[in-house]
Structures are given as C-alpha cells and as structure tokens.
C-alpha cells in the first residue's frame, strides 16, 4: 500500500463536495488529474471508493469509512506545518474550538481579548453546542479542543478530558412567572419544561432526579440542545428550564431569573476535551491555557 497526499486530498475534496468537477475546481487541477488520483488511491487500497452518477459523485461504504480518516490526516498535517512555523516564531495559522453556551457567554469574552492581543494574525473559529456535536468536529480535525459539560463514564475512548470547573444547575423561569417565588422543586411538576438531551451524559444525573420525583415526564418535556431556543421559550412563556448557575444573570435583559430553591440541584462538570494522542499547535495550546487560568481564578467561586 502506497498512499500519497495528493490522492487523499483529491478523495477528501470529492467526499466533501460530492462532485468531481467541484473537487477539481476546489483544488485547482483538471478533472482528469483528479479522477486519476482517486483511481490510483482505489488501486492502492483494492476498494472502490467513489461512484459517479449524473448528479455528481457519492461514496461507497469503503469510501465513507475512509473519508473521516482522510480529513483527520490532512487536518493533522496542516496542524503539523503550523506547529513548525509557530515554533519558529510565526504567529499565523488557525485555531478551531468548540464551546458550550455557558463557556461562550461567561468565559470567552475575556479569554478571546487576551488571545487576540497575543495572536492577532491567528484565524479563530468558534463552534457552540453540546459535546455530542463537538465529537465529530474533533475527529474531523475541524476543532482543536472543546470545553463542554461531560459525564466521564460516557466519554468515547478516542477522546480525553481535563477537568476545568464545576457549575451547579439552576432552575430558571421568566420574570413574573407564577412560581418565580416558590422554593419547592416539586411545585414545578405542573409546568412544562424545556431541557437538553441526555445523550452526552452530563445531564443524566439531573434528569434522573427530576424523573424520579415525577417532575419531568414525557408529557411535559420539550427537548432542545439550543441555548437560544431554551432561553426564548422560557422568557416568553410559563415553561421552565435549567441553565448552569449564572447564565440567567448574564442574560438579565432577556427577562429570565433563577429560582431560589430550598434544595440544591446537581452539578455540571466542565472539561477541556481533545482527541486522544493528537497534538495541538502552540497557538491552540496557548488559547487552552488562557481558559485554564481563567477557570482556576474562578473555581473557588464556582465550585460550591
């Protein structure tokens, strides 16, 4: 087997664009040259990877299996080149990160200002969402690390997680909600709820508490991983939800308040998540250190 980078680039472009013509245009080569590179790759692997048809090109099962690896290989090669240049004094390149809504709103503004001051020529890409969204981006090399809530028992084996801080869940309602002054969690069993999916694991403990008490049921549950969706629904109706502590304060103008319950809700644990055994560039490492230092400065306040 003798795989070549030009073959992987040609194949990855076809996989991404679904078109031989589009891939050739993207790479700045002729269609015959691109087709030849893909066929040479298929010959080396002994498997058909691409099927051409009138509307473009699609991947065979073997091609689908290779596509994720090809993207990661090319991404890591680009990161390796950037690392060498950055160690030699260059502060150019790109960094991609994934953040939960909590981190994006409470930590990012201060961190990004310091990072831009030190690395003004780095192209920074920020994705917001749960870890279930960030996993594929990490594996595809689109982001260098993610900072998300994690239930470590459910973390995939190809990922590694470094604890950063804890943040307690808080019940949130709109200002003026009929139960805004209640201190009993059970009172909210008669309300509709908007809550995140539990597939990432971090929400599991909270979900178990609410369902075991009969507060959260299939009939009163609206499920969404979007912070903005949850915020808008809560702020403009009597539906209740849960955010990490401090998020309502950060969005006071949105008309959402935390409820002062007489019992503490479970804690969400936030981790820096990376692809195991995949190094990151000096610029990405510098950005991660800024997040770590910011968290260390706040842990005594947040981990209560």
C-alpha positions as CSV (number, residue, x, y, z in Angstrom):
1,X,0.0,0.0,0.0
2,X,1.5,3.3,-1.1
3,X,-0.9,6.2,-0.3
4,X,0.0,9.6,-1.4
5,X,-1.1,13.0,-0.1
6,X,-2.4,14.2,-3.5
7,X,-4.6,11.1,-3.7
8,X,-6.0,11.8,-0.2
9,X,-6.6,15.5,-1.0
10,X,-8.4,14.6,-4.2
11,X,-10.6,12.0,-2.4
12,X,-11.3,14.2,0.5
13,X,-12.4,17.0,-1.8
14,X,-14.8,14.7,-3.6
15,X,-16.1,13.4,-0.3
16,X,-16.7,16.9,0.9
17,X,-18.3,18.4,-2.2
18,X,-20.0,15.3,-3.8
19,X,-18.7,16.3,-7.2
20,X,-15.7,15.5,-9.4
21,X,-16.0,18.8,-11.1
22,X,-16.4,20.8,-7.9
23,X,-13.5,19.0,-6.3
24,X,-11.2,19.7,-9.3
25,X,-12.2,23.3,-9.2
26,X,-11.6,23.5,-5.4
27,X,-8.1,22.0,-5.8
28,X,-7.2,23.9,-8.9
29,X,-6.5,20.9,-11.0
30,X,-8.1,19.3,-14.1
31,X,-10.9,16.8,-13.8
32,X,-8.8,14.0,-15.5
33,X,-6.0,14.6,-12.9
34,X,-8.4,14.4,-10.0
35,X,-10.1,11.3,-11.4
36,X,-6.7,9.7,-11.9
37,X,-5.6,10.4,-8.3
38,X,-8.8,8.9,-6.9
39,X,-8.4,5.8,-9.1
40,X,-4.8,5.4,-8.0
41,X,-6.0,5.6,-4.4
42,X,-8.6,2.9,-5.1
43,X,-6.0,0.7,-6.7
44,X,-3.7,1.0,-3.7
45,X,-6.5,0.1,-1.3
46,X,-8.1,-2.5,-3.5
47,X,-11.5,-1.0,-2.9
48,X,-13.9,1.2,-4.9
49,X,-14.4,4.5,-3.0
50,X,-16.4,6.8,-5.3
51,X,-19.4,6.2,-7.5
52,X,-20.0,8.7,-10.3
53,X,-23.6,9.5,-11.4
54,X,-25.4,12.1,-13.3
55,X,-25.9,14.4,-10.3
56,X,-22.4,14.2,-9.0
57,X,-20.4,11.6,-7.0
58,X,-21.2,9.6,-3.9
59,X,-19.1,7.4,-1.6
60,X,-19.2,3.6,-1.3
61,X,-19.3,2.1,2.2
62,X,-15.5,1.8,2.0
63,X,-15.3,5.4,0.9
64,X,-17.4,6.6,3.8
65,X,-15.1,4.7,6.2
66,X,-12.0,6.3,4.6
67,X,-13.4,9.9,4.4
68,X,-13.2,10.6,8.2
69,X,-9.6,9.3,8.4
70,X,-8.6,11.3,5.3
71,X,-10.0,14.6,6.7
72,X,-8.2,14.0,10.0
73,X,-4.9,13.0,8.3
74,X,-5.0,16.2,6.2
75,X,-6.0,18.3,9.1
76,X,-3.2,17.0,11.3
77,X,-0.7,17.5,8.5
78,X,-1.8,21.1,8.3
79,X,-1.6,21.5,12.1
80,X,1.9,19.9,12.0
81,X,3.0,22.5,9.4
82,X,1.5,25.3,11.5
83,X,3.2,24.0,14.6
84,X,6.6,24.0,13.0
85,X,6.1,27.6,11.7
86,X,4.8,28.8,15.1
87,X,7.7,27.2,17.0
88,X,10.0,29.1,14.5
89,X,8.4,32.4,15.6
90,X,5.4,32.7,13.2
91,X,2.1,33.6,14.9
92,X,0.0,32.8,11.9
93,X,-2.4,29.9,11.2
94,X,-5.8,28.9,12.5
95,X,-7.4,27.6,15.7
96,X,-10.8,26.0,16.0
97,X,-12.6,25.5,19.3
98,X,-16.0,24.2,20.5
99,X,-17.7,25.7,23.5
100,X,-20.9,25.1,25.5
101,X,-23.2,28.1,25.8
102,X,-22.1,28.6,29.4
103,X,-18.4,28.9,28.5
104,X,-19.1,31.0,25.4
105,X,-21.1,33.6,27.5
106,X,-19.2,33.6,30.8
107,X,-15.6,32.9,29.9
108,X,-15.0,33.6,26.2
109,X,-15.2,37.4,26.1
110,X,-12.3,37.9,28.4
111,X,-10.2,35.0,27.1
112,X,-10.6,36.0,23.5
113,X,-9.5,39.5,24.1
114,X,-6.2,38.3,25.7
115,X,-5.7,35.7,22.9
116,X,-6.2,38.3,20.1
117,X,-3.7,40.6,21.8
118,X,-1.1,37.9,21.7
119,X,-2.1,36.2,18.4
120,X,-3.6,38.9,16.2
121,X,-2.9,37.0,13.0
122,X,-4.4,33.7,14.0
123,X,-7.8,32.9,12.3
124,X,-10.1,31.8,15.1
125,X,-13.2,29.6,14.5
126,X,-15.7,29.1,17.3
127,X,-18.5,26.5,17.4
128,X,-21.2,26.5,20.0
129,X,-23.0,23.3,21.1
130,X,-23.0,20.2,23.2
131,X,-20.3,17.6,23.3
132,X,-22.4,15.4,21.1
133,X,-21.9,17.9,18.3
134,X,-18.2,18.5,19.1
135,X,-17.1,14.9,18.9
136,X,-17.3,14.7,15.0
137,X,-15.6,18.1,14.7
138,X,-12.7,16.9,16.8
139,X,-12.4,13.7,14.8
140,X,-12.6,15.6,11.6
141,X,-9.9,18.0,12.6
142,X,-12.2,21.0,12.4
143,X,-11.6,22.0,16.0
144,X,-8.5,21.6,18.3
145,X,-10.4,21.2,21.5
146,X,-13.8,21.7,23.1
147,X,-14.9,22.9,26.5
148,X,-18.2,21.2,27.5
149,X,-20.0,19.5,30.2
150,X,-19.1,15.9,30.3
151,X,-20.2,12.7,32.1
152,X,-16.8,10.9,32.1
153,X,-18.3,7.4,32.2
154,X,-19.9,8.1,28.8
155,X,-16.8,9.7,27.1
156,X,-15.7,8.0,23.9
157,X,-12.4,6.2,24.2
158,X,-10.8,8.2,21.4
159,X,-11.3,11.4,23.5
160,X,-9.6,12.7,26.6
161,X,-11.0,15.1,29.1
162,X,-9.3,17.5,31.6
163,X,-11.5,18.9,34.3
164,X,-11.7,22.7,34.4
165,X,-14.6,23.8,36.7
166,X,-18.0,22.9,38.2
167,X,-21.2,24.8,37.8
168,X,-24.4,23.9,39.6
169,X,-27.6,23.6,37.6
170,X,-30.3,26.3,38.5
171,X,-34.0,26.3,37.8
172,X,-34.9,29.3,35.6
173,X,-38.2,31.0,34.7
174,X,-39.3,34.2,33.2
175,X,-39.7,37.3,35.3
176,X,-43.2,37.4,36.7
177,X,-43.7,33.6,36.4
178,X,-46.5,32.4,38.8
179,X,-43.9,30.2,40.6
180,X,-40.9,32.5,40.5
181,X,-41.1,32.9,44.3
182,X,-41.5,29.2,45.0
183,X,-38.7,27.4,46.9
184,X,-40.0,23.8,46.4
185,X,-38.8,21.9,43.4
186,X,-41.9,19.7,43.4
187,X,-44.1,22.7,42.8
188,X,-42.8,22.7,39.2
189,X,-44.2,19.3,38.4
190,X,-47.3,21.0,36.9
191,X,-45.2,23.1,34.5
192,X,-43.9,22.3,31.0
193,X,-40.1,22.0,30.8
194,X,-37.5,22.7,28.1
195,X,-34.4,20.6,28.7
196,X,-31.3,19.4,26.8
197,X,-30.9,15.8,25.5
198,X,-29.2,13.5,28.0
199,X,-27.2,11.6,25.3
200,X,-24.0,13.4,26.1
201,X,-24.3,12.0,29.7
202,X,-23.7,15.2,31.7
203,X,-27.4,15.9,32.1
204,X,-28.2,12.3,33.2
205,X,-28.0,13.0,37.0
206,X,-30.3,15.9,36.7
207,X,-32.7,14.0,34.5
208,X,-32.8,11.1,36.9
209,X,-33.6,13.4,39.8
210,X,-36.4,15.1,38.0
211,X,-38.0,12.0,36.6
212,X,-37.7,10.0,39.9
213,X,-39.8,12.7,41.6
214,X,-42.4,12.8,38.8
215,X,-41.4,16.4,37.9
216,X,-40.2,15.7,34.4
217,X,-42.4,13.4,32.3
218,X,-42.7,12.6,28.6
219,X,-45.9,14.6,28.5
220,X,-44.4,17.9,29.9
221,X,-40.9,17.7,28.3
222,X,-39.7,19.8,25.3
223,X,-36.2,18.7,24.3
224,X,-33.6,21.0,22.7
225,X,-29.8,21.4,22.9
226,X,-30.0,25.0,21.7
227,X,-29.4,27.6,24.4
228,X,-31.1,30.3,22.4
229,X,-34.2,28.2,21.8
230,X,-34.5,27.4,25.5
231,X,-33.9,31.0,26.5
232,X,-36.5,32.3,24.1
233,X,-39.1,29.7,25.1
234,X,-38.6,30.3,28.9
235,X,-38.5,34.1,28.6
236,X,-41.8,34.3,26.7
237,X,-43.9,31.7,28.3
238,X,-44.5,29.8,31.6
239,X,-42.3,26.9,30.5
240,X,-39.4,26.4,32.9
241,X,-35.9,25.1,32.3
242,X,-32.4,24.6,33.7
243,X,-29.2,26.5,33.0
244,X,-25.8,26.5,34.6
245,X,-25.6,28.9,37.5
246,X,-25.0,32.5,36.5
247,X,-26.5,32.2,33.0
248,X,-29.7,34.0,34.0
249,X,-27.7,36.8,35.5
250,X,-25.6,37.1,32.3
251,X,-28.9,37.4,30.4
252,X,-30.9,39.6,32.8
253,X,-32.2,41.7,29.9
254,X,-33.8,38.6,28.4
255,X,-36.2,38.5,31.3
256,X,-35.1,35.2,32.8
257,X,-34.4,34.7,36.5
258,X,-33.0,31.8,38.7
259,X,-35.4,30.3,41.3
260,X,-34.1,30.2,44.9
261,X,-35.0,26.5,45.7
262,X,-34.6,25.1,49.2
263,X,-32.6,22.2,47.7
264,X,-29.5,22.2,45.5
265,X,-29.7,20.7,42.0
266,X,-26.9,18.5,40.7
267,X,-23.6,19.9,39.4
268,X,-22.5,20.1,35.8
269,X,-18.8,19.4,35.3
270,X,-16.9,21.2,32.6
271,X,-13.9,19.7,30.9
272,X,-11.5,20.6,28.1
273,X,-11.9,17.7,25.6
274,X,-9.4,16.7,23.0
275,X,-8.7,13.9,20.5
276,X,-6.6,11.5,22.4
277,X,-2.9,11.3,21.2
278,X,-3.4,14.2,18.7
279,X,-1.1,17.1,19.4
280,X,-2.3,20.7,19.0
281,X,-0.5,23.7,17.7
282,X,1.3,26.2,20.1
283,X,-1.4,28.8,19.4
284,X,-4.2,26.3,20.3
285,X,-2.3,25.3,23.4
286,X,-1.9,29.0,24.4
287,X,-5.6,29.5,24.0
288,X,-6.4,26.5,26.1
289,X,-4.0,27.7,28.8
290,X,-5.9,31.0,28.9
291,X,-9.2,29.1,29.5
292,X,-7.4,27.1,32.2
293,X,-6.1,30.1,34.0
294,X,-9.4,31.9,33.9
295,X,-11.1,28.8,35.4
296,X,-8.5,28.5,38.2
297,X,-9.2,32.1,39.1
298,X,-12.9,31.3,39.5
299,X,-13.1,27.8,40.8
300,X,-13.4,28.8,44.5
301,X,-16.4,30.9,43.5
302,X,-17.9,28.4,41.0
303,X,-17.4,25.1,42.7
304,X,-19.9,25.5,45.5
